[in-house]
């Protein structure tokens, strides 16, 4: 009889450990999936920027430096996004936040320049691309919030006792990284596009 009790306790312990491990895997996959949504939206954003620059080029012949800055920031952000998507490690996620903030700043500089060109502000292609970009910025913000929520759930689950013991023994030794932007106040509101 005593042997059955010990066997029952061991079986319950094994089921309990498996449940914790499976919970860690499930939550990790949830934040990875949420990051994939950010990846989709940021790639869409990155694809729109050349259209924006090409539309503006005809009007902004004397503003090549501004256009080059936008394209350079876009290319840098696209490279960092690819690396972050493949690793999801905290350093790459932080680099992505910084690269996207630099791109947002470069786009802000372009918006300032566009203000000085009434014909460009009235161009239907420019209006359409800017509207698409603004819509995409809203999608990025929503996807980022979903990702950060999934990261928080994973981190709380991983850090909770006794899950932290199982996590440490099974390779879940690091918290997932939040995707944060340098200027939180600026990124929390939709970018302002003026024409």
Beta strands, then each sheet from edge to edge (+ up, - down):
end
